[in-house]
Amino acid sequence: MDYSRITIRPFKISDADDLLKWASDEKVTYYLRWNTITTIEEASKYIQEVDIPHPWRRSICFDDRSISYISVRQESGSECHRAHIGYAIGSDYWGQGIVTVALKMAIQIVFKDFSNLVRLEAMVEPENRGSQRVLEKVGFKQEGFLRKYGFNKGEIRDMFIYSFLSTDQVL
Ligand SMILES: CC(C)(COP(=O)(O)OP(=O)(O)OC[C@H]1O[C@@H](n2cnc3c(N)ncnc32)[C@H](O)[C@@H]1OP(=O)(O)O)[C@@H](O)C(=O)NCCC(=O)NCCS
Protein backbone atom coordinates (compact mmCIF):
# COMPACT_ATOMS: atom_id res chain seq x y z
CA MET A 1 0.00 0.00 0.00
CA ASP A 2 1.33 3.40 -1.05
CA TYR A 3 -0.06 5.59 1.74
CA SER A 4 0.81 8.79 -0.16
CA ARG A 5 -2.26 7.99 -2.35
CA ILE A 6 -4.56 8.39 0.67
CA THR A 7 -6.01 11.81 1.45
CA ILE A 8 -8.90 13.20 3.48
CA ARG A 9 -11.00 16.02 2.05
CA PRO A 10 -14.58 17.39 2.22
CA PHE A 11 -17.23 15.51 0.23
CA LYS A 12 -18.30 16.74 -3.22
CA ILE A 13 -21.57 16.07 -5.07
CA SER A 14 -19.50 14.24 -7.71
CA ASP A 15 -18.57 11.58 -5.08
CA ALA A 16 -22.06 10.03 -5.36
CA ASP A 17 -21.02 7.07 -7.58
CA ASP A 18 -18.06 6.24 -5.38
CA LEU A 19 -20.03 6.65 -2.16
CA LEU A 20 -22.71 4.28 -3.43
CA LYS A 21 -20.08 1.52 -3.88
CA TRP A 22 -19.20 1.38 -0.19
CA ALA A 23 -22.36 2.76 1.43
CA SER A 24 -24.51 0.06 -0.19
CA ASP A 25 -22.54 -2.70 1.53
CA GLU A 26 -24.23 -4.12 4.65
CA LYS A 27 -20.87 -5.36 5.96
CA VAL A 28 -19.86 -1.68 6.16
CA THR A 29 -23.06 -0.31 7.73
CA TYR A 30 -23.63 -3.14 10.24
CA TYR A 31 -21.79 -1.25 13.02
CA LEU A 32 -22.96 2.22 11.86
CA ARG A 33 -26.05 4.17 12.93
CA TRP A 34 -27.22 4.68 9.34
CA ASN A 35 -28.67 2.15 6.92
CA THR A 36 -27.26 1.13 3.55
CA ILE A 37 -27.76 3.53 0.65
CA THR A 38 -29.00 1.68 -2.39
CA THR A 39 -29.52 4.16 -5.25
CA ILE A 40 -27.54 6.94 -6.88
CA GLU A 41 -30.34 9.40 -6.00
CA GLU A 42 -30.08 8.48 -2.32
CA ALA A 43 -26.30 8.78 -2.49
CA SER A 44 -26.49 12.31 -3.98
CA LYS A 45 -29.13 13.35 -1.44
CA TYR A 46 -27.04 11.95 1.43
CA ILE A 47 -23.97 13.89 0.28
CA GLN A 48 -25.98 17.12 -0.06
CA GLU A 49 -28.02 16.81 3.12
CA VAL A 50 -25.70 14.97 5.51
CA ASP A 51 -22.06 14.86 4.37
CA ILE A 52 -21.60 18.44 3.14
CA PRO A 53 -23.47 20.26 5.96
CA HIS A 54 -21.84 18.05 8.64
CA PRO A 55 -19.70 20.16 11.01
CA TRP A 56 -16.60 18.01 10.33
CA ARG A 57 -16.86 15.08 7.95
CA ARG A 58 -14.18 14.13 5.45
CA SER A 59 -14.10 11.61 2.65
CA ILE A 60 -11.17 9.22 2.92
CA CYS A 61 -9.90 9.04 -0.66
CA PHE A 62 -7.60 6.77 -2.63
CA ASP A 63 -6.23 8.71 -5.63
CA ASP A 64 -8.92 11.30 -4.78
CA ARG A 65 -11.76 8.74 -5.21
CA SER A 66 -14.01 8.45 -2.16
CA ILE A 67 -13.63 5.07 -0.44
CA SER A 68 -14.96 5.96 2.99
CA TYR A 69 -15.53 8.66 5.57
CA ILE A 70 -14.32 9.92 8.89
CA SER A 71 -16.29 12.38 11.00
CA VAL A 72 -15.99 14.29 14.23
CA ARG A 73 -18.90 15.79 16.12
CA GLN A 74 -18.12 18.21 18.92
CA GLU A 75 -20.38 18.47 21.96
CA SER A 76 -21.98 21.87 22.57
CA GLY A 77 -21.81 24.46 25.37
CA SER A 78 -19.75 23.60 28.42
CA GLU A 79 -19.06 20.09 26.99
CA CYS A 80 -17.33 21.45 23.87
CA HIS A 81 -13.95 20.13 25.08
CA ARG A 82 -15.20 16.72 23.96
CA ALA A 83 -15.98 15.27 20.49
CA HIS A 84 -17.03 11.91 19.11
CA ILE A 85 -15.25 10.30 16.18
CA GLY A 86 -16.64 7.77 13.69
CA TYR A 87 -15.40 6.15 10.48
CA ALA A 88 -15.90 3.37 7.96
CA ILE A 89 -14.29 2.11 4.77
CA GLY A 90 -15.47 0.02 1.82
CA SER A 91 -14.91 -3.70 2.45
CA ASP A 92 -12.69 -4.03 -0.68
CA TYR A 93 -10.16 -1.93 1.23
CA TRP A 94 -10.31 -3.55 4.69
CA GLY A 95 -7.13 -4.68 6.37
CA GLN A 96 -4.70 -2.47 4.41
CA GLY A 97 -4.07 0.08 7.16
CA ILE A 98 -6.04 2.83 5.41
CA VAL A 99 -8.34 3.90 8.25
CA THR A 100 -5.39 3.86 10.67
CA VAL A 101 -3.54 6.30 8.40
CA ALA A 102 -6.65 8.46 7.83
CA LEU A 103 -7.42 8.62 11.56
CA LYS A 104 -3.86 9.77 12.29
CA MET A 105 -4.29 12.52 9.67
CA ALA A 106 -7.69 13.54 11.07
CA ILE A 107 -6.44 13.80 14.66
CA GLN A 108 -3.70 16.26 13.71
CA ILE A 109 -6.27 18.42 11.89
CA VAL A 110 -9.18 18.38 14.36
CA PHE A 111 -7.15 19.46 17.37
CA LYS A 112 -6.17 22.52 15.27
CA ASP A 113 -9.65 23.11 13.77
CA PHE A 114 -11.36 22.99 17.20
CA SER A 115 -9.09 25.01 19.47
CA ASN A 116 -11.00 24.16 22.67
CA LEU A 117 -11.06 20.40 21.96
CA VAL A 118 -9.34 18.29 24.63
CA ARG A 119 -10.80 14.83 24.19
CA LEU A 120 -11.84 12.64 21.28
CA GLU A 121 -14.08 9.68 22.09
CA ALA A 122 -14.98 6.55 20.16
CA MET A 123 -17.54 3.86 21.01
CA VAL A 124 -16.97 0.39 19.59
CA GLU A 125 -18.93 -2.81 19.84
CA PRO A 126 -17.10 -5.76 21.47
CA GLU A 127 -17.30 -7.89 18.29
CA ASN A 128 -15.78 -5.11 16.17
CA ARG A 129 -12.15 -6.12 16.72
CA GLY A 130 -10.98 -4.36 13.55
CA SER A 131 -12.18 -0.98 14.80
CA GLN A 132 -10.73 -1.56 18.28
CA ARG A 133 -7.40 -2.43 16.68
CA VAL A 134 -7.46 0.77 14.56
CA LEU A 135 -7.96 2.89 17.70
CA GLU A 136 -5.21 1.04 19.57
CA LYS A 137 -2.78 1.41 16.64
CA VAL A 138 -3.41 5.18 16.59
CA GLY A 139 -2.92 5.62 20.35
CA PHE A 140 -6.46 5.72 21.76
CA LYS A 141 -6.86 4.27 25.26
CA GLN A 142 -9.65 1.88 26.15
CA GLU A 143 -11.37 3.28 29.26
CA GLY A 144 -14.23 0.94 29.96
CA PHE A 145 -17.04 -1.32 28.93
CA LEU A 146 -20.50 0.26 28.74
CA ARG A 147 -23.20 -2.37 29.18
CA LYS A 148 -26.28 -2.03 26.94
CA TYR A 149 -25.17 1.48 25.95
CA GLY A 150 -25.81 2.03 22.25
CA PHE A 151 -28.97 1.54 20.21
CA ASN A 152 -28.21 0.33 16.69
CA LYS A 153 -30.16 -1.57 14.02
CA GLY A 154 -33.02 -2.31 16.42
CA GLU A 155 -30.84 -3.64 19.25
CA ILE A 156 -29.38 -2.23 22.45
CA ARG A 157 -25.70 -3.11 22.27
CA ASP A 158 -22.71 -3.14 24.64
CA MET A 159 -19.86 -0.74 23.79
CA PHE A 160 -16.22 -0.21 24.66
CA ILE A 161 -15.31 3.44 25.17
CA TYR A 162 -11.97 4.76 23.93
CA SER A 163 -10.40 8.22 24.19
CA PHE A 164 -7.53 10.23 22.78
CA LEU A 165 -6.52 13.47 24.54
CA SER A 166 -4.91 16.52 22.91
CA THR A 167 -1.84 15.76 25.05
CA ASP A 168 -1.57 12.12 23.87
CA GLN A 169 0.94 11.07 21.23
CA VAL A 170 -0.14 9.61 17.90
CA LEU A 171 1.69 6.27 17.67
C1 LIG B 1 -13.25 -1.19 11.30
C2 LIG B 1 -12.70 -0.62 10.00
C3 LIG B 1 -12.93 0.88 9.99
C4 LIG B 1 -11.18 -0.90 9.92
O1 LIG B 1 -10.64 -0.24 8.80
P1 LIG B 1 -9.32 -0.81 8.09
O2 LIG B 1 -8.82 0.22 7.11
O3 LIG B 1 -9.59 -2.18 7.60
O4 LIG B 1 -8.34 -0.85 9.34
P2 LIG B 1 -6.77 -1.10 9.33
O5 LIG B 1 -6.40 -1.96 8.16
O6 LIG B 1 -6.12 0.22 9.49
O7 LIG B 1 -6.57 -1.93 10.68
C5 LIG B 1 -7.42 -3.03 11.00
C6 LIG B 1 -6.76 -3.87 12.07
O8 LIG B 1 -7.73 -4.71 12.67
C7 LIG B 1 -7.34 -6.05 12.52
N1 LIG B 1 -8.57 -6.84 12.40
C8 LIG B 1 -9.51 -6.74 11.43
N2 LIG B 1 -10.51 -7.60 11.68
C9 LIG B 1 -10.17 -8.24 12.83
C10 LIG B 1 -10.78 -9.25 13.61
N3 LIG B 1 -11.96 -9.78 13.27
N4 LIG B 1 -10.15 -9.67 14.75
C11 LIG B 1 -8.97 -9.14 15.11
N5 LIG B 1 -8.33 -8.16 14.40
C12 LIG B 1 -8.95 -7.74 13.29
C13 LIG B 1 -6.47 -6.07 11.29
O9 LIG B 1 -5.65 -7.22 11.27
C14 LIG B 1 -5.69 -4.78 11.52
O10 LIG B 1 -4.72 -4.91 12.55
P3 LIG B 1 -3.15 -5.14 12.25
O11 LIG B 1 -2.71 -3.96 11.42
O12 LIG B 1 -2.54 -5.21 13.59
O13 LIG B 1 -3.06 -6.44 11.46
C15 LIG B 1 -13.38 -1.27 8.76
O14 LIG B 1 -13.32 -2.66 8.89
C16 LIG B 1 -14.85 -0.85 8.59
O15 LIG B 1 -15.14 0.13 7.93
N6 LIG B 1 -15.77 -1.62 9.19
C17 LIG B 1 -17.21 -1.32 9.07
C18 LIG B 1 -17.59 0.02 9.72
C19 LIG B 1 -17.12 0.12 11.16
O16 LIG B 1 -17.06 -0.87 11.89
N7 LIG B 1 -16.79 1.36 11.59
C20 LIG B 1 -16.33 1.62 12.95
C21 LIG B 1 -17.48 1.68 13.89
S1 LIG B 1 -16.88 1.87 15.57
The ligand as an SDF file (V2000), in Angstrom:
LIG
                    3D

 48 50  0  0  0  0  0  0  0  0999 V2000
  -13.2500   -1.1890   11.3000 C   0  0  0  0  0  0  0  0  0  0  0  0
  -12.6970   -0.6150   10.0010 C   0  0  0  0  0  0  0  0  0  0  0  0
  -12.9270    0.8810    9.9950 C   0  0  0  0  0  0  0  0  0  0  0  0
  -11.1790   -0.8970    9.9200 C   0  0  0  0  0  0  0  0  0  0  0  0
  -10.6410   -0.2380    8.7990 O   0  0  0  0  0  0  0  0  0  0  0  0
   -9.3180   -0.8120    8.0930 P   0  0  0  0  0  0  0  0  0  0  0  0
   -8.8210    0.2200    7.1120 O   0  0  0  0  0  0  0  0  0  0  0  0
   -9.5950   -2.1770    7.6020 O   0  0  0  0  0  0  0  0  0  0  0  0
   -8.3390   -0.8510    9.3370 O   0  0  0  0  0  0  0  0  0  0  0  0
   -6.7650   -1.1040    9.3320 P   0  0  0  0  0  0  0  0  0  0  0  0
   -6.3960   -1.9600    8.1550 O   0  0  0  0  0  0  0  0  0  0  0  0
   -6.1250    0.2220    9.4920 O   0  0  0  0  0  0  0  0  0  0  0  0
   -6.5730   -1.9310   10.6830 O   0  0  0  0  0  0  0  0  0  0  0  0
   -7.4160   -3.0340   11.0020 C   0  0  0  0  0  0  0  0  0  0  0  0
   -6.7600   -3.8710   12.0710 C   0  0  0  0  0  0  0  0  0  0  0  0
   -7.7310   -4.7090   12.6680 O   0  0  0  0  0  0  0  0  0  0  0  0
   -7.3420   -6.0520   12.5190 C   0  0  0  0  0  0  0  0  0  0  0  0
   -8.5720   -6.8390   12.3960 N   0  0  0  0  0  0  0  0  0  0  0  0
   -9.5140   -6.7360   11.4340 C   0  0  0  0  0  0  0  0  0  0  0  0
  -10.5050   -7.6040   11.6810 N   0  0  0  0  0  0  0  0  0  0  0  0
  -10.1730   -8.2400   12.8290 C   0  0  0  0  0  0  0  0  0  0  0  0
  -10.7850   -9.2540   13.6140 C   0  0  0  0  0  0  0  0  0  0  0  0
  -11.9570   -9.7830   13.2650 N   0  0  0  0  0  0  0  0  0  0  0  0
  -10.1470   -9.6700   14.7520 N   0  0  0  0  0  0  0  0  0  0  0  0
   -8.9690   -9.1410   15.1080 C   0  0  0  0  0  0  0  0  0  0  0  0
   -8.3310   -8.1550   14.4040 N   0  0  0  0  0  0  0  0  0  0  0  0
   -8.9470   -7.7370   13.2890 C   0  0  0  0  0  0  0  0  0  0  0  0
   -6.4730   -6.0740   11.2900 C   0  0  0  0  0  0  0  0  0  0  0  0
   -5.6510   -7.2160   11.2750 O   0  0  0  0  0  0  0  0  0  0  0  0
   -5.6850   -4.7750   11.5160 C   0  0  0  0  0  0  0  0  0  0  0  0
   -4.7190   -4.9140   12.5510 O   0  0  0  0  0  0  0  0  0  0  0  0
   -3.1500   -5.1350   12.2470 P   0  0  0  0  0  0  0  0  0  0  0  0
   -2.7080   -3.9560   11.4240 O   0  0  0  0  0  0  0  0  0  0  0  0
   -2.5390   -5.2120   13.5870 O   0  0  0  0  0  0  0  0  0  0  0  0
   -3.0590   -6.4390   11.4600 O   0  0  0  0  0  0  0  0  0  0  0  0
  -13.3830   -1.2680    8.7590 C   0  0  0  0  0  0  0  0  0  0  0  0
  -13.3150   -2.6580    8.8950 O   0  0  0  0  0  0  0  0  0  0  0  0
  -14.8510   -0.8520    8.5920 C   0  0  0  0  0  0  0  0  0  0  0  0
  -15.1440    0.1330    7.9290 O   0  0  0  0  0  0  0  0  0  0  0  0
  -15.7750   -1.6200    9.1940 N   0  0  0  0  0  0  0  0  0  0  0  0
  -17.2060   -1.3180    9.0740 C   0  0  0  0  0  0  0  0  0  0  0  0
  -17.5890    0.0150    9.7220 C   0  0  0  0  0  0  0  0  0  0  0  0
  -17.1210    0.1200   11.1630 C   0  0  0  0  0  0  0  0  0  0  0  0
  -17.0610   -0.8740   11.8850 O   0  0  0  0  0  0  0  0  0  0  0  0
  -16.7870    1.3620   11.5930 N   0  0  0  0  0  0  0  0  0  0  0  0
  -16.3320    1.6190   12.9540 C   0  0  0  0  0  0  0  0  0  0  0  0
  -17.4820    1.6830   13.8940 C   0  0  0  0  0  0  0  0  0  0  0  0
  -16.8840    1.8700   15.5730 S   0  0  0  0  0  0  0  0  0  0  0  0
  1  2  1  0
  2  3  1  0
  2  4  1  0
  2 36  1  0
  4  5  1  0
  5  6  1  0
  6  7  2  0
  6  8  1  0
  6  9  1  0
  9 10  1  0
 10 11  2  0
 10 12  1  0
 10 13  1  0
 13 14  1  0
 14 15  1  0
 15 16  1  0
 15 30  1  0
 16 17  1  0
 17 18  1  0
 17 28  1  0
 18 19  1  0
 18 27  1  0
 19 20  2  0
 20 21  1  0
 21 22  1  0
 21 27  2  0
 22 23  1  0
 22 24  2  0
 24 25  1  0
 25 26  2  0
 26 27  1  0
 28 29  1  0
 28 30  1  0
 30 31  1  0
 31 32  1  0
 32 33  2  0
 32 34  1  0
 32 35  1  0
 36 37  1  0
 36 38  1  0
 38 39  2  0
 38 40  1  0
 40 41  1  0
 41 42  1  0
 42 43  1  0
 43 44  2  0
 43 45  1  0
 45 46  1  0
 46 47  1  0
 47 48  1  0
M  END
$$$$
